[in-house]
Amino acid sequence: QFAYRLAADAMLVFHACYATFVVLGFCLTLAGILARWEWIRNVWFRSLHLAAILTVVAESLFGAKCPLTTWENDLRKLAGQTGYQGDFIAQWLHDLLFFEVKPWVFTVCYTLFGLAVLATFVGSATLAEKGVRWHFGHTARAIAAGASSFGSSPWGMNPRAVSTTETA
């Protein structure tokens, strides 16, 4: 039973890290757009971040229960503990703030948050620098030209900006 409890706790920590990545990643992206941080244009970070929130939005829109919540509850039952009802975030907020809302409120919040992340994903390039845009093709061209994978930047993007006057 101890192993199941430990696994359930690990699942809870992972779930909390996932939620933190989604929220903090968005805040850092907004700050990075304003501060013109290079690393926020990292294709891998931005794609993983967008996929993370779109997964939550899809689960919510289709009424699917989060698999992390299901696995944690199953592990807690195997450990002889009781799981929680409903959604991880809803339960966490309830426990933290002592209030309850209808599930559709979370669906709306997840969807609006997902749209905001999508908007920064699509629109951040135009705000990064005047005359410079985020360009997936630049990295592909660098790889095709024999450059090291994803340029020389430790963040996964070629540090050279792509001019809007550059042709494909």
N, C-alpha and C positions, 0 to 999 in steps of 0.2 A: 504494500500500500504506500510505503514511503516513496518508492520510485515513481508511482503514478502521481503522487502529490507534487513531487519535485518537477515532473514533466509538465503538470498543469501550471505550476508557478512559472516555469520557463516559457510556456505558451503565453501566459499573461504578460510577461516582460516583453516578449517578441511583439505581441499585439500592441502594447503601449508604445514601443519603439516605432512600429509601423505608423500609428496615428501621429506620433511626434514628427516623424519624417514628413508626413503629408502637410501638417500645419506649419512646422518650422521651415520646411523647404519652400513653402509659399511665401512666408514672411521674408526669408533670405533672398528669394528671387525678386520680390518687390524692392527690397533695400538695395540689391545689386543693380537693378535697373536704374534706380535713382543715383547710386554712387558710381555707376559705370564699371562694376567689377567684371573682369574678364571671365572668371570661372562660372558665372551664372549662365553663360552661353554654352556650357558643356552639353553636348548632345546626349550623352549617356545619363547624366544627372537629370536633365530636363525630361527626357523620355521616360525614365523610371518613375519620376515624380508624377508625370501626367498619367502613366499607366496605373500607378497606385491609387490615385483619386478616382480615375474612371472605373476601376474595379469596384470601389466602394459605391459609386453612383449607380453602376449597373446592378449590383446586388440589391441596393435600396429600391430602385425603380421596378425590378422584377420580383420584389418581395422575397428574395433569397436570404437565408440566414448566413451570416459570415462563417466560413469554415473554421476560422481561428476560434470563434466563440463556441462552435459546436465541438471542436476537438478539446478545448479547455474544459468544457462542461462534462464531456465524456470521461476525460481523465480524472476530473474531480469525483465523479460518481464511482469510478473504479478505485479511487483512493478512500472511499467511504465518506466523502464530503458532499455537500449540496452545491449544485451549480446555480447560476443565476438565470433569471427569466429574461427573454428578449435579447436586445442588442448590447454589445460590449460598451459602446460609447454612451448609450442611454443609461445603462446600469452605472457606469462610472460617473456620469454627471449626476445621476440621482444620489449616489452615495456621497459625492463631493458637495453638492449644492442642495440636497434634500428637496427636489422638486420633480414632478413628472409631467411629461408632455405626450401628446399623441404621436404614434410612430410616423405619421405623414409629415410632421414638423421636421423630423430628422431627414426624411427623404428630400424635402424642399431645401434644407440647409446643405446637405451633401451635394445636391444638384447645383445649387448656386455657387458653392465653393468650387466644385469641379469646373463650372463654366469660367470662373475667375482664373483658375489655374490654366485652363485652355487659352484664355485671352492673353495671359502673360506669355504662354508658350509661343503663340502665334505672333503677338504684337511686340515682344520685347526687343526685337531686332531693330525696329524703326526708332526706338527710343535710345538705343545704346550709344550711338554717335551719329552726328549728321553725316549723311553720305555713306554710312557703313551699314551693312545688313548681315544678319545671321544666314549662313548659306550652307546647307547640307552638302551641296555638290562640290564645294571647295575641298572638303576633306576627302571626298571620293576621288577627285582629280589628283590630289596630293598622293594618295595611295597608288593610283594608277600610274603616276609618274615615278614611282619607286621610293617615295619618302617613307620614313618610318610610320608605322600605323598611328594615325591620328596626330601627326606632326610631332613637334618637339616639346609641346606643353605638357607638364605633369598632370594637367587637368583634363587631358584627352582631346583638346582642340588645337589646331594650328594657331599659334598666337598672332599671326598676321591677319589683319582685318580684310574682309573682302569688299572692295569698292563696288558701289552700285553701278559703276560704269564698266566693270569687268564683264566680259561675255563668257558664256558657258562653253 
